[in-house]
Amino acid sequence: LVLELNQVTIPTYGTVPDQQNLLSPEWVDFDDKPDSLFFKDGQRRIDFVLVYEDESKKMTHKRSDRKKQKRKRQVYESNLINNGLQLEATRSVVDEKLIFVKVHAPWEVLCTYAEVMHIKLPLQHNDLKTRESAFNWFSRLFRVDENIIKPEQEFFTAPFQKEHLSNFYIQDKDTFFNPATRSRIVHFILSRVEYATKNNVKKFGINKLLDTGIYKAAFPLHDSSFRHPSTDPNCPSERYLLYREWAHPKNIFKLQPLDFIRKYYGEKIGIYFAWLGFYTNMLTVAAVVGVGCFLYGCLTKDNCTWSQEVCDPNIGGNIIMCPQCDKVCTYWNLTITCESSKKLCIFDSFGTLVFAVFMGIWVTFFLEFWKRRQAELEYEWDTVEYLEQEEQVRPEYEARCTHVVMNEITQQEEYVPYTACGKCVRMTFCTSAIFFWILLIIASVVGIIVYRLSVFLVFSATLSQHISGTEAIRKYLTPQTATSVTASLISFVVIMILNTIYEKVAILITDFELPRTQTDYENSLTTKMFLFQFVNYYSSCFYIAFFKGKFVGHPGSPVYWLGKYRNEECDPGGCLLELTTQLAIIVGGKAIWNNIQEVLLPLVKNLIGRYSAASRSEKVVPRWEHDYHLQPIGKLGLFYEYLEMVIQFGFVTLFVASFPLAPLLALINNMLEIRLDAWKLTTQFRRMVPQKAQDIGAWQPILQGIAILAVVTNAMIIAFTSDMIPRLVYYWSFSVPPYGSHSSHTMRGYINSTLSVFNISDFKNASKPFSPWFGNQTTCRQVYRDLRYPPGHQQQYEHNIYYWHVIAAKLAFIIVMEHVIYFVKFIISYIIPDVSQKTKSKVKREKYLTQKLLHENDLKGMKKTVGKIADKIIKGADSTFRPKDE
């Protein structure tokens, strides 16, 4: 058997046996042991389960189709047996049409493929002394009880080699390969075994068989029920322990047992929860500072002079504002915006500036410390050299390798799926498709903008806008508010629809690209999806923050969108409050939608499946059948979990200057998200095939890009979206002579001096309002602070000196803030090394031991062999030249 396995080369995927030589699984009946994880003999562990529907009982396909499917399945199972796997088939207890094929990998197969896959396995115990942290006593309060989940033993490891089997730490052959590793090896074999050959093209792999419906499911088993421990004494009931100590809501404030998660689910899921937990812990600091800045805004809002002037009946009550649209809009009183100006004082304060600078530095600490933590996990979980040694080529890539090229390194011929010209064509097509969909998103954003412009006219005509009106609802239900809220809701619905469509498109494009490895595939898909999501989620926020109200002209000469719709104007206090509203609706709606989609849907599906199964049978159901009725993870695995958190990270960092409470809301959401994801994986989904992962993949550079962009966006929000810079310029320059009349620096008179004056007689016929003018005043004030000369001035309606001072101050602020934060980020990145000294020592120690145990032992053995041969040669020479008389 070992000799046969040694002759198996991965690209050949076995051979297709003749009809007479087909091997089939051993058929057995269920032994009424619901928690058993072994074949009927109780010795061979079930490493994987394949599920199919008996072709003789299918009624949905033609007879010829059913025969073809049966033939492919039989060939596939025969090839699995030829590759050394052992199969055992059992009919379903609940549904007699279903057949469960249990797969077991014997020791020889595990050893052979562990060497092929370069899996790192224990050499000896880690003998390096570890120093306990000074905060270890504090963190122990939040750890899982070590008596319940025992800490994993640390080993020095090396890529497995059968010829050095005696050098590895093997106490028991049954436990040397843990269940996660066994399942990964079996899945590797299942993905590469052939089931048909058509036109000299080999068809292989469990994924294609699942896609064509020949098999209905393929999955490794959970080791027990999550509600109670297994009755099998050989089962450690790790799923039950994970649910009780990790996924249960009572553990919301506990630290995660990451080593135990990695042991059960594999490194890929482990690194996700490690990152999510680290991000959540770092959010605690940001949330505390954000709450402090918010409270500062609440405490100082009563001292907000410009808001007091807006609400003052003698100041704001006497200021009549120009209409905000053509003809149907009317004149209105500045005191209408009293409530919004009070709210704006909370967010548009000096504390917001401090918090924006803090978040620019916080994100650098987060990324740098995560790199250190990730380096520790790479070593502890044996993924330091994973990409170079362990990761195999995707079966889909191997199947298309028909073109021969010369490898520049080895100077040997190798097969690739396409030529250089073919690769160029593929990349051109994929890039064009991506840009097309991004343009489609931008078109939808333009549609939302047109909606905002057109519906504002309707709301302005229907909502009460009389100057003398006293309705209480009028304080809150303004045309701007109604337009903003409805547009945000429509934008959210459009975002969700485009997400659903683009998901399928991105997968098709990535499949057409044909990446070489699974990591390349996921990174390529991640980049496409995030680029789309970035435009999809953030475009409306960028519009409100940086474009709305910036190019509107003045009442006598407004700027029109598409030659028809008059551009939107911001409130007198700016668009900051509207940006906060947009963020709240999108982030809140997204969180609710994701929870419904991720938690309620699988829960409802499982409940329906469970009750329908219970209504058909009252028999004892085996573990593999319990797991079959759970929900599959899906091809993208954790992709959407990462995407959800990275999009949230973008909202927390890119627009945090408009909403200091964003980190607090993100912290609360993430504390729930960790437990919900854990609960979902542990209770509602089949066990995922354990996979290796060196890091968080393409998400790392995406996070770094967001961190760099966040500095620019927050500086621009403070400069152009908030009213902080104009207020500071007025306070320090224009409130005192020579521009102002006050004897000392003050904010008094700010509102009156920053709202430009317009003569109502200068209205053009196309924009002149229908409503009559109240009173004997001949002027109105411009809604937004455009800072123009008044009528009668020789440069009337042109920008005044105040405007150019403000522009200069804004540009200077952006440059100074960016350079200061980027300089601090550079210093922090330089000071904090990516890999700690402790981790470096462990890596060096492991390499030394690998060299000593594996290679030096070979040299010693070779020396002994060469010495024996040399002795024989010397003895032979002595006997040849020795005199005969001796």
C-alpha positions, 0 to 999 in steps of 0.5 A: 500500500505504501509503495502504491501511495508513493507512486501517486503524483498529484497532477494525475488524480489517479486512473479511471478503472474499468467497469469490472474493476470498480471498487465500492464502499462497504455497506453497513447499518446504523448501530443506534449510537447517535454520538459515534464518530467512528465506523461500525467497528468502533476503531476507524475514525470518520474524517469526512462524510459524503451525501448523495441521493440514491439514483434509483429513487430519483424522479426528477431526472431522465433515466439516462442522466441518472445512470451517468450520475451513478457511473461518475459517482461509482468511478469517483468512489472507486478512485478514492479507495484506490488512493488509499481511503476507506469508505463505509456507506449507510442509508439515512434513518429519516429519508431512505433516499439519502446515502451517507458515505463515511470516509476514513484515512488510514495512517499510511495515507495520512503520512503520505499526504502530510509530506506532500502538503508539507504539514508541520507537526510536533518535534518536541516540547517548547523549552523556551521560558516565557515571561508573564505579562505584568497585566497577566493577573488582570487578564486572568479574570476574563479568561476561560477557566483552564480546568474546563478548556486546558491550555494547548501544549507548545511544540517546536514543529517541522514539515513532516517527512516519513523518512524522519518519522522517529524524530517526531513527537508521536505518543499515539498514532491515533492522536498524532494527526488531530481531527482538523488535520485529518479532515484537511488531508482528506479534503485535499484528496477529495478535491483531486480525485478523478471521476470522468474523462471526456475528450482527453480532459480529466474531470475531477474534484468533489466541488464539481460533483457538488455543483452538478448535484451528484453529491448533495453535501460533503463535510467533516463532522462536529464531534458532539451536540452543542447542547450536551457532551458526547456519550462516547468516551473517546470523544472530547466534546470540543463543540460543546465546550466551545458553545458553553465557554465561547459562543454562549451570550454569558461569555460576552465579556470573556476573552476568546479561547483562540487556541481551542478555536484554531484546534477545532475549526482551523487557522483560517477561522482562528485568525479571523476571531483573533483579529476581530477580538483584537480590533474590538479591544482596541475600539475600547480606547477609541470609544472612551475618547469618543464619548469624552469628546461627545460629552464635551460637546454636550457640556459646551453647547449652551456656550455656543454663541452662534447657535444662541444668535440663531435662536435669538428672536432679536437676531435670528428672528429678524433674519429672512432667508432666501428660498432654497429652490426656484419658484415654489420655495418661499422665504423663511426665518433663520430661527427655523434651524434653531434645533438643528443648530443646537445639535450641531454644537455637540458635534461641531466643537473643538472636541471633534478636532481633537478626536479626529487627530486622536483617531489618526494616531489610534489607527496606526497603533491598531495596525502596528500592534496587530502586526505583532500579534499576527506574527505571534499567531503565525509562529504559534499556529505554524503558518510562518512559512505556510505560503511557501511550503504548504499551499497547493495549487487549486485543482481548477487551475491544474485542470487547465494547465495545457500550455508549456512554458520555460521556468526562468528559475529552474530552466525546466518546462512547466504547464500553465493554463494560458499564454502571456497573450491569453493572460493579457486578454483575461486581465483586460476583460476582468478590469473592464467588467470591474470598471463597468460595475463601478460606473453602474454604482456611480450612476445609481448615486447620480440617480439618488442625487437627482431624486434629492434635487427633484423631491426637494421641490415637492417637499418645499411646496407641500410642507409648511414653510410660512415665516409666521408658522408656529407648528411644533412639527415644523422644527423637525420636519423641514424639506431638508430633513425629509429629503435627507431621510428618504434619500438615505433610505432609498440609497440603503435599499439600492446598496443592498440590491447592488450588493446581491447582484455584484456578489455573483458577478465578482465570483464569475470574474474571479473564476474567469481569471483562474488564480493559481492558489486559494489564497490568490483566489480569495485575495483577488475576490476580496480586492474586487468586492471591497472596491465595489463596496467602497464605492457602494457604501461610501459614495453617498457620504462623500457626496454629502461631505465634499460636494453638496452645497459646495457648487451652488452659485448665489440666489441671483445666479444659481448653478443647475444640475443637468441644466434642470435641477438646482444644486442642493444647499446645506443648512446655515450650519453646514452639512455635518448634521446631515452627514451624521444622519446618513451614517446612522441610517446606513450603518444601523440599517446594515447592521440590522440587515446583516443580523437578519441575514446571518442569524435569523435565516439559518436559524429559521431554515434549521428549525424548519428542517428539524421539525420536518425531519422529526415529523417523519421519524422518531428514530435515533438519528446519527451524528452525520445526519444531524450535521447534514441538516445544518446549513452549509458555510458557503464557498466564500466562507468568512469573506462576508464577516471580514467585509462587514467589519472592514466596512465598519472600520471605514465608517469608524475612521473615514468619517469619525470627525462627523460622529464621535460616538461611532467607535462606541457603537462599533464596540457594542456591535462587535461584542455582540458580533463575536458571540453571534458569529461564534453561536452561528458557527457552533450551532447553526452551520456544518463544521467548516473544512479546516484551512490554513491561513498565514494572516488576514490576507488582502484585508491587511493592505486594505486596512492600511489604505483606509487608515491613510485615507482617513487622515485626509477625509477627516481633515477635509471634513473639519475644513470643508464640511464643518463650520469650525475654520470660518468660526476661528477665522472670524474669532481671530481676525474679523471680529476685531478691527480692522475688519470688525467692530468689537474691541476684543475677540468674540463670536458675537455677530458671527451669524450676521456677518457670514450670511451674504445679503441678496436684493430680492429685486435681482431675482431672475424670472426663472427662479423668482418665488411665487410667494409674496414678500412679507414686510417692507424689507428688500433683501434676504440672506443666502442660506449657506456661507458663501461670503460675498459682497452685498448689493450696492458694492462695486463688486456686488455678489463677488467673493469678499476678503473674508472668503479668501481668508477662510479658503487659505485657513482651510488649506493650511489646516489640511496641510498641517493636520495631515503632515503632523499625523503622518509624521507621528504615524511614521515615528510609531511605525518605526518604533514598534517592530512588526515581530517581537523579540520573543517571537524571533527567539522562538523562530530561531530556536525552532529552525535550530532544532529542525536542523539538528534533529532532521538534518544532523541525524542524517549526517550521522547516519551517513557517516556510520554507513560510509564508515562501515563501507570504508572499513570493508574496503580497507579490510579487502585491500589488506587481504589483497596485498598481504603476503601468501605465507601469512 
